[in-house]
Amino acid sequence: MRFRLEYALAWLVVKAVGILPRPLARTFGIAIGRLVYLLHGKLRRVGLRNLEMAFPEKSASARRKIVRGVFTSLGRQFAEICLFPRYTRENVSKIVTYDGFENFDRASERGKGVLFLTGHVGGWELSAFSHSLYGHPLHFVMRPLDNPYLDALVRRYRTMHDNIPILKHDPVRELLRAMKAGATVGILMDTNMTPPEGVFVEFFGIPACTASGLARIALRTDAAVVPGFTIWDPVLRKYRLRFDPAVKLIRTGNNEADIVANTQLFTNVIEDVVRRYPEQWLWVHRRWKTRPPGQPSLY
């Protein structure tokens, strides 16, 4: 009963924030994020540990500032998600603006499908949502949320403008079908995995078990892999959905080696973005939880 009550309360918070004026909703969302920062010691410790490994040269105070920024970023994104039902084709540019759209358009025109390479940076939930509002619905790989109330609500929000979910437990067939149709699929590939779904590549110089599916699909279908990240711009006071030129795949003829090499290549793209916007990445996730055989836990 207690858990059902918590689920219902979470659902009510989302709906309540969604009826606030946008500036107030954003302020409230950021306040929630900062409150979680103060109350959730475990997440703070994970974030600080990750930053200690990734940025050993930074001071303890600099790392704490980044972790606080992460919760501010999460709170801001939470508010925007709550407001999804109010966004339309006419007002989406006030929330998210394109940067480098020609890179996506050029890749899409090839007709072999587009793999939208992204990660948990900035307003990642706004990426597919705003792209669909601009008239470019896509498929996205997802894992159902543990909270069934929020899962149903968020799934409705994510798909309200013709985006199509692909469940994460068995996405290969749907991914191949989407590429054959020349569709776009968004894939977040910066979370900890376990073999055999993941392979070890370097992330901030540390072996990280990383999803290899994007590389496998790209090599098999010749779909374009286009980096796309939705970054909060404090000057514009809105998000920029930035598309970079398609990544040139490594092809040596050794398929398994090419899968690892391209997974490393894609991870380098994500690392570069995280280095530029460290306060907007999900440092509170145990990214290096899975270790190579024989190596001790980093947490």
N, C-alpha and C positions, 0 to 999 in steps of 0.2 A: 504493500500500500504506500509505503514511504517513497519508493522509487517512482511509482505512478504519479504521486503528488509532485515530485520534483520535475518529472517530465512535463506535466501539465503546466507547472509554473514557468518553466523555460519557454514553452509555447506561448503562454500569455505575455511574457516579457517581449518576445519578438513582435507579437501583434500590437502591443501597447506602444513600442518604439515606432512602429510603422505608421502610427497616426499623428506623430509629432511633426511640427514644422521641421524642414530638413536641417537648418542650422542647430536647432535644439536637439534633434535626434543624433546628430553627429557629436555634439557636446556630451550628450548623455552616454553614447556608445564609448567615447574615449574615457569618460569617467568610470564606466564599468571595467574597461580594460585596465585602467590604473588601479582600481580596487582589487582586481584579481591579482595584479602584480604584488600588491601589499599582502594579500591573504594567502597566496598559493606558493609557499616556500619551496615545494618540490620542483615546480616549473622554473622558479628563479634559479635554483641550484643547477638544474639541467642546462639552462641557458648559459650560466656563468662557466660551467664546466666545458661546454662546447666552445665558447669564446676563448677560454684559456688554451684549448688545443689549437684552434684555428688562428688566433691572433696572440701568440705568446709575447709579442713585443708590446702589446697594449697594457696600460696600467689597469689596476683593479677598478678604479673609478670610471675609466673609459668603458670598460666592459659592462659595469652596472648601468651606465647611461644607455648603452646599446640595448640591454635587456629591457629597460624601462620603455625605450622607443618601440620595441617589438610589441609590447602590450598596448601602447598607444595606437600603433598601426592596426592591431587586431580589433581594438575597440572601434576604430573608424570604419573598418570594413564591416564589422557587425552591424553598425548603424545603416550602412548602405544596403546590406542584404535585407534588412527589415523594410526598407523603402522600395524594394524592387517593384511591387505592384503599381507604384505611382510613376514609374519611368516609362517613357514612350519614345517613339521614333523622333518626335518633335523636340523633346527636352534632354535626350541622352547626351548630347554634346556638352551640356552643362555639368555633367558628371564625369564622362570619359571622352577624351579626344584621341583621334588616331595620330600616330607618328610612324612614318615609314610604311603606310598602307600599300604602297606600290610593290613592296617586297612580297607581301602576301598575295596580291593580285597577280603578279608575274608568276608565282609558283602555282597558283590555282589554275591559271590558263594552260598549264602543261597537260591537264586532264588526267593525271595519274594519282590524284589525291594529295592532300596536304596533312602532314603530321605537325601539329602545333606544339612545339617543344616549350614547356614552361615549368614553373616551380611555385612553391609556396612563398612568393615574394609579393609585397604590396597588396593590391586588391585582386588576388587571383580569382576569387569568385565573380568578380566583375568582368573578367576577360571574355568568357563565353557568353555571358548575359548581354554585355554591351555589343559584342560582335553580332549577335543575333538581332538585336534591335536595329543595328545599322543595315540589316538585310542579309546577313551571312550566317545563318544557323549552322551549327556543327554538332558532331557527336562528341561526347566526353566520357572518359573512363572514370568511374566513381566506385567507392565503397559505401554501402548503406551506413547511415549514422546509427550509433547505439541507441539513441533516444528515438523511439518509434514515432512520437508526435512531431519532433523536429525533422525527422527523416522525411515524413510525408509532406510537411510544409516546405522544406528546402527543395525537395525534388520537384514540387509544383512550381516553386519560384524559378528554379533552374530551367525548366522546360516550358515556361509560359510563352516563349516566342520561338517555338519549334526546334529547340535543341533536343537532342536525343541521347539518353544515358546508355552507357555500356557498362554493365556490372563488372567489377574488377576481378571477381573470382574466376572468370573464364572468358576473356575478351577477344581471343585470337580470331575466332571465326567471324565475329562482328567487325573487327578491325579490317580483316581482309575484304569483307563484303563492302565496307565503306570505301576502302581505297579503290576497289574495282569500279565503284560508282563515281569516282572522282570527288568524293566528299572530303570534309575537313574533320580531323579528330584531335581534340585537345588532350594532352597527356602530361600529368604532373609526375616528374621522375626524380624527385629529390628527397624521397623518404627511405628509411631503412627497409631493406628487403632481406629475404633468406634464400639460400640456394634451394632449388635450381632456378627460381624465377629471377634471382639476382646474381650478378657477377661482381667481383671486387675490382674497383678502379680507385684512383686517387681523387680525394676531395679535400682540398686544403692540405695536401701532402699526406693524408691519412687514408689507408685503405677503407673504403666504404662499400658495403654490399648494395648494389644499385640495379634497379629494374633494367633488364636487357631487352624487353619486348619492343621498345621503340626502334632499336637498332635492327632487331630481327625482321620486323615488318618493313622497315625502310629498305633494307637490303633485298628483301624478297619481292617487293612491289615497285621499287624505284620511285616511291612517293617522295615529294619534296619535304624536307625537314626544316621548318621555319621557326626560329626562336621568336617567342612573343611573350612580353611581360607587361603587366599593368601596374605602373609605378605611381605612387602619390607624388605630385609635384607641388611643393609648398609655395612656389611663386604663382603658378596658375590657380592654386587652390582647387585642383581637381586631379583626376588620374589621367595618365597618358598610356594608351595601349600601343606599345612600341613593337613593330615587326622589323627584324633584321633580315638581311639576305639569307636565302636558303643555305644550309650547311652542306659543303661538298663532302660526300661520303668517301670513306676509305675502302677501297676494294683491291685486295691482293690475290683473291682466288681461294684463300683459306677462310672458309665461312666462320668458323668458331673464333678464330683470331680477329676477324673483321668485326664480329659482334662486340668483342671486348674493346677493340680500338675505337669503334664508333660510340660506344657507351661512354668511354673516356672523353671523347671529343664533345659529346653533348653535355657531360658533367662539367667540362671546362667552361662551356658557355654559361651554365648556371652559376658556377663559382665566380666568374667575372662579374655577373650582375650582383651577386651577393656582396662582393667586395666593394662595389660602387654604392650599394644601398644597404649597408649592414643592419640598420634599424628596421628594415622592412622584411627581413627573412625570418622564418620560423625556427629560431635558435632553441626554443623550448622543446623541440622534438629530439629524441635520442637517435640522431642520424647515424652514429657509429656503434650502435648496439650490437649488431652481428659482427663477429670477429673472424678473421681467417683461422683455420684450424691451428690450435696450439697457442693462440694469442689470448692474453687475459682480458677481462672486461675493462672497458674504459670508464665505466660508471660505477 
